[in-house]
């Protein structure tokens, strides 16, 4: 694996002041294109797992990943975590940061470069032992506000130790407020000055306007088309799940969106049992009557996801089915549900909980009170309810040797046993 290919192009190092003044990281919403890149990177990492705790570094070749390889960096920890080596640096990221092949270690990365935004998070991977996603804004080397989103993913050379980390980052620079205001004004003026295009030609029955009505001058709908197959719905759900899973901010909106798409997939699976069975067989999953939604959430979030969270997600989907939530409506339902996900899980567990044992005792006690006594023994009782007597066989019947009082659990067990 040739990790040195990323340093072939030589660039001049930006000699600007590297002080951290003006840098301000904060959570930030960025457009969907960047999100798709870091989700695709995460999906690639998942595809390399193959049942292992971490993907093998031998399976990673960033130089041949045309999609996000140019926006990536590979860190090598085989000589320690204090100052990892940079084994690969994509050309797009290298050019953005203005660095050349002389940058071989993290300690040499300019502090106000975009690359530093990525390498500053690598210790989180060591601590969490899982992919970490992040998004923020900072003032870059050229003095411009820059929005960025990135993800760091662990790799191993022995399937156990994290000794490599692969990072992918995407970004966009913002213009200053004055320039943005001027651009907005120009766009608005152009929009107002643009002539309205009216359809003056008649509609021909068999001509180029066939099938169009008078309302055809309306702009086409920009609504995304519905997924055509069950597999398409699964891909869509997995993309949302990956976005929620990779975000270290654990965005509630992202999680609700992922659960909503998982529920839409589950509803579609009810209508395509054959396709669902094929997806389960491919993933080597089976449906159990006591947890019918668990395989569904494993397909969407991954079988290696936290087991407790998978159980909670399955409970949410089960609750949605029980409440007849329509497709596309679960995320909105979660926003208004009392207690959110935790509240729904508590409600589902309460429904599965067996009947109150005190009800069984009450029925048993009522049954015994209605029975005629077998015998009367003149012994003072210190209870108004039931008393357990311990007896041994005697010559003329049973000889009572003790009364067992003060142990309500023992008394209740005896009552339930006696009532059958």
C-alpha positions in Angstrom: 0.0 0.0 0.0 1.7 3.2 -1.2 0.8 5.9 1.3 3.3 8.4 -0.1 1.5 9.2 -3.2 -0.3 12.1 -1.6 2.9 14.1 -1.4 4.0 14.1 -5.0 2.8 17.7 -5.7 5.0 20.4 -4.1 3.3 23.5 -2.9 4.6 26.6 -1.1 3.8 26.7 2.6 1.7 29.7 3.6 3.9 31.9 5.9 1.0 33.7 7.5 0.8 34.1 11.3 -0.2 30.7 12.8 -1.6 32.2 16.0 -5.0 30.8 17.0 -6.6 34.2 17.4 -10.0 34.4 15.7 -10.6 30.6 15.8 -14.1 29.7 17.1 -15.4 26.1 16.9 -19.1 25.7 17.4 -21.9 23.2 16.2 -23.2 24.3 12.9 -25.6 23.2 10.2 -24.0 22.7 6.8 -25.6 21.7 3.5 -26.4 18.2 2.4 -23.5 17.8 -0.1 -20.9 17.9 2.7 -23.0 15.6 4.8 -23.2 13.1 2.0 -19.5 13.0 1.7 -18.9 12.2 5.3 -21.7 9.6 5.3 -20.2 8.0 2.2 -16.8 7.9 4.0 -18.5 6.2 7.0 -20.3 3.7 4.8 -16.9 2.8 3.2 -15.5 2.3 6.7 -18.4 0.0 7.6 -17.9 -2.0 4.4 -14.3 -2.8 5.4 -15.2 -4.1 8.9 -16.1 -7.6 7.7 -17.0 -8.8 11.2 -13.9 -7.3 12.8 -13.7 -4.7 15.6 -11.8 -2.4 13.2 -11.1 -2.5 9.5 -7.6 -3.6 8.5 -5.3 -0.9 7.4 -4.2 -3.2 4.5 -7.7 -2.8 3.0 -7.5 1.0 2.8 -6.1 2.7 -0.3 -7.0 6.4 0.0 -5.1 7.2 -3.2 -7.6 5.1 -5.2 -10.7 6.6 -3.6 -11.8 9.2 -6.2 -14.9 10.2 -4.2 -13.4 11.5 -1.0 -9.7 10.5 -1.1 -8.5 14.0 -2.1 -10.3 15.4 1.0 -8.6 12.9 3.4 -5.7 12.3 5.7 -4.3 9.1 7.2 -2.5 9.2 10.6 -0.1 6.6 11.7 0.2 5.8 15.5 2.5 2.9 15.3 5.3 5.0 17.0 3.0 6.5 19.6 0.0 8.8 20.0 2.0 11.9 21.0 2.9 12.9 17.5 1.4 10.6 14.9 2.9 10.5 11.4 0.9 11.7 8.3 1.0 8.7 5.9 -1.3 10.2 3.3 -2.7 13.6 2.6 -5.1 14.2 -0.3 -4.3 16.8 -2.8 -7.4 18.9 -2.3 -6.8 19.1 1.4 -3.1 19.7 0.9 -3.8 22.6 -1.5 -6.4 24.2 0.7 -3.9 24.2 3.6 -1.0 25.3 1.6 1.4 22.6 2.7 3.9 20.4 0.9 5.7 17.1 1.4 7.8 18.5 4.3 4.7 18.1 6.6 5.2 14.6 7.8 3.8 14.7 11.4 0.8 16.2 13.2 3.0 18.5 15.2 4.0 20.3 12.0 0.4 21.0 10.9 -0.2 24.8 10.8 -2.5 25.7 13.7 -5.0 27.8 11.7 -5.2 25.4 8.8 -8.2 23.2 7.9 -6.0 20.2 8.4 -5.6 21.2 12.1 -9.4 21.1 12.4 -9.2 17.4 11.5 -6.1 16.4 13.4 -7.3 18.1 16.6 -9.9 15.4 17.1 -7.8 12.3 16.8 -7.5 11.6 20.6 -11.3 11.3 20.7 -11.0 8.2 18.5 -8.4 6.7 20.9 -10.8 7.3 23.9 -14.1 6.3 22.3 -12.8 3.5 20.0 -15.4 4.4 17.4 -15.8 6.9 14.5 -16.2 10.5 15.5 -18.0 13.1 13.4 -17.8 16.9 13.9 -18.9 20.1 12.2 -18.0 23.7 13.1 -16.8 27.1 11.8 -13.5 28.8 12.1 -11.4 31.7 10.7 -8.9 30.2 8.3 -5.5 31.1 7.1 -6.8 33.6 4.5 -8.9 35.3 7.1 -12.2 34.0 5.8 -14.9 32.2 7.8 -14.9 28.6 6.8 -17.6 26.0 7.5 -16.4 22.4 7.7 -17.7 18.9 8.4 -15.4 15.9 9.0 -15.2 12.4 10.3 -12.4 10.3 11.8 -12.4 6.5 11.6 -10.2 4.0 13.4 -8.1 1.3 11.5 -5.9 -1.4 12.9 -3.0 -3.5 11.7 -3.8 -6.4 14.1 -7.7 -6.2 14.3 -7.4 -5.1 18.0 -5.2 -2.0 18.4 -6.1 1.4 16.9 -2.8 2.3 15.3 -4.2 4.2 12.2 -6.9 6.9 11.9 -8.4 7.9 8.6 -10.1 11.3 8.4 -12.3 12.9 5.7 -13.3 16.6 5.7 -15.2 18.9 3.4 -15.5 22.7 3.7 -16.8 25.9 2.2 -15.6 29.5 2.7 -18.1 32.3 3.5 -17.9 35.8 2.0 -18.0 38.8 4.4 -21.3 40.3 5.3 -20.9 43.3 3.0 -20.2 41.2 0.0 -23.0 38.8 0.8 -25.5 41.7 1.1 -24.4 43.1 -2.2 -24.8 39.7 -3.9 -28.2 39.3 -2.4 -29.3 42.7 -3.7 -28.0 42.0 -7.2 -29.8 38.6 -7.2 -33.1 40.2 -6.1 -32.8 43.0 -8.7 -32.1 40.4 -11.4 -35.1 38.4 -10.3 -37.4 41.4 -10.5 -36.1 42.6 -13.9 -36.4 39.1 -15.5 -39.4 39.1 -17.9 -42.2 36.6 -17.3 -42.3 33.8 -19.8 -45.9 33.2 -20.9 -46.9 30.2 -23.0 -48.5 31.8 -26.0 -48.5 28.9 -28.4 -51.6 26.7 -28.6 -51.5 23.2 -27.1 -51.3 20.6 -29.9 -53.0 17.3 -29.3 -50.0 15.5 -30.8 -47.3 18.1 -30.8 -44.5 19.0 -28.4 -47.0 20.4 -25.9 -49.0 17.2 -25.8 -50.2 16.3 -22.3 -49.6 19.8 -20.9 -52.4 21.9 -19.5 -52.7 25.6 -18.8 -51.0 25.1 -15.5 -47.9 23.8 -17.3 -46.1 27.1 -16.8 -45.7 26.4 -13.1 -42.2 25.3 -12.1 -41.6 21.6 -11.8 -41.8 20.1 -8.3 -38.5 19.8 -6.5 -39.8 17.2 -4.1 -37.4 14.2 -4.0 -38.9 11.1 -5.6 -40.1 8.3 -3.4 -37.8 5.3 -3.2 -39.0 2.7 -5.7 -37.9 -0.5 -4.0 -37.5 -1.9 -0.5 -33.7 -1.9 -1.1 -33.8 1.8 -2.0 -35.7 2.6 1.2 -33.0 0.6 3.2 -30.2 2.6 1.5 -32.0 5.9 2.4 -32.5 4.8 6.0 -28.9 3.7 6.3 -27.7 7.0 5.1 -29.7 8.8 7.8 -28.6 6.3 10.4 -24.9 6.8 9.4 -25.3 10.6 9.7 -26.8 10.2 13.2 -24.2 7.6 14.3 -21.2 9.5 13.0 -22.2 12.8 14.7 -20.4 13.3 18.0 -23.0 15.9 18.9 -25.7 13.1 18.8 -28.1 15.5 17.1 -31.6 14.7 18.2 -33.0 15.9 14.9 -30.6 13.6 13.0 -31.6 10.6 15.2 -35.3 11.3 14.8 -34.9 11.5 11.0 -33.0 8.2 11.0 -35.7 6.5 13.1 -38.3 7.9 10.8 -36.7 6.4 7.8 -36.2 3.1 9.6 -39.9 3.1 10.3 -40.8 3.9 6.7 -38.6 1.0 5.7 -40.3 -1.3 8.3 -43.8 -0.3 6.8 -42.6 -1.0 3.3 -41.2 -4.3 4.5 -44.7 -5.3 5.5 -45.8 -4.8 1.9 -42.9 -6.7 0.4 -42.4 -9.7 2.6 -40.3 -11.5 -0.1 -37.9 -8.6 -0.5 -37.6 -8.2 3.3 -36.8 -11.9 3.7 -34.1 -11.6 1.1 -32.5 -8.7 2.8 -32.6 -10.5 6.2 -31.1 -13.6 4.6 -28.3 -11.6 3.0 -27.5 -10.0 6.4 -27.9 -13.4 8.2 -30.7 -12.1 10.4 -33.9 -13.7 11.5 -37.1 -12.5 13.0 -38.2 -13.5 16.5 -41.8 -13.2 17.6 -40.9 -11.5 20.9 -38.8 -8.8 19.1 -40.0 -8.4 15.5 -38.5 -5.0 15.0 -35.0 -5.8 16.1 -33.8 -7.2 12.7 -35.2 -4.1 11.0 -33.1 -1.7 13.1 -30.1 -4.0 12.7 -30.4 -3.7 9.0 -30.6 0.1 9.2 -28.1 0.9 12.0 -25.8 -2.1 11.7 -25.7 -5.3 13.7 -22.5 -4.0 15.5 -24.4 -1.0 16.9 -24.8 -0.7 20.7 -27.2 -3.4 21.8 -29.0 -1.3 24.3 -29.7 1.4 21.7 -30.9 -1.2 19.2 -33.4 -2.5 21.7 -34.6 1.0 22.3 -35.0 1.8 18.6 -36.9 -1.5 18.1 -39.2 -0.4 20.9 -39.8 2.9 19.2 -40.7 1.2 15.9 -43.0 -1.2 17.7 -44.7 1.6 19.5 -45.2 3.5 16.2 -46.8 0.4 14.7 -49.1 0.0 17.7 -50.2 3.7 17.4 -50.7 3.4 13.6 -48.2 6.3 12.9 -48.3 6.9 9.1 -45.2 6.6 6.9 -43.2 9.8 7.0 -44.7 10.8 10.4 -42.5 9.2 13.0 -39.9 12.0 13.3 -42.7 14.5 13.9 -44.3 12.2 16.4 -41.1 11.9 18.3 -40.7 15.6 18.6 -44.0 15.9 20.5 -43.9 12.6 22.4 -43.7 13.0 26.1 -40.2 11.9 27.2 -39.0 11.4 23.7 -37.4 8.1 22.9 -37.0 7.2 26.6 -40.6 7.9 27.3 -41.7 5.6 24.5 -39.4 2.9 25.6 -40.9 3.1 29.1 -44.4 2.9 27.8 -43.6 -0.2 25.7 -41.9 -2.0 28.6 -44.9 -1.3 30.8 -47.2 -3.0 28.2 -44.9 -6.0 28.2 -44.6 -6.2 32.0 -46.7 -9.2 33.5 -49.8 -8.5 35.5 -49.3 -7.1 38.9 -48.6 -9.9 41.3 -50.7 -8.2 44.0 -53.7 -8.9 41.8 -53.0 -12.6 41.8 -52.7 -12.5 45.6 -55.9 -10.7 46.0 -57.7 -13.3 43.9 -56.1 -16.1 45.8 -57.0 -14.5 49.2 -60.6 -14.0 48.1 -60.8 -17.7 47.1 -59.5 -18.9 50.5 -61.8 -16.6 52.5 -64.8 -18.2 50.7 -63.8 -21.8 51.6 -65.1 -23.5 54.7 -62.5 -24.2 57.5 -61.0 -27.6 57.7 -60.6 -27.3 61.5 -60.5 -24.8 64.4 -57.5 -24.4 66.6 -57.7 -22.2 69.7 -54.5 -20.4 69.2 -54.2 -16.6 69.5 -53.4 -15.0 66.2 -51.5 -11.7 65.8 -52.8 -11.1 62.3 -56.3 -10.2 60.9 -55.6 -11.8 57.6 -53.7 -15.1 57.1 -51.3 -17.0 59.4 -49.0 -19.8 58.3 -48.9 -22.7 60.7 -46.2 -25.3 60.9 -47.4 -28.8 62.0 -46.1 -32.3 62.2 -48.1 -35.5 62.0 -49.6 -36.7 65.4 -51.5 -39.7 66.6 -54.9 -38.1 66.1 -54.1 -35.7 63.3 -51.7 -32.7 63.0 -49.8 -31.3 65.9 -49.1 -27.5 65.4 -45.6 -26.6 66.5 -45.3 -23.0 65.4 -47.0 -20.0 63.9 -45.0 -18.2 61.2 -45.9 -14.5 61.2 -44.1 -11.3 60.2 -43.0 -12.7 56.8 -45.5 -11.3 54.3 -43.6 -12.8 51.3 -43.9 -16.3 52.8 -47.5 -15.8 53.7 -48.4 -14.6 50.1 -46.6 -17.6 48.6 -48.5 -19.9 50.8 -51.8 -18.3 50.0 -51.2 -18.4 46.2 -50.1 -22.0 46.5 -53.2 -23.0 48.6 -55.6 -21.3 46.2 -54.1 -23.2 43.3 
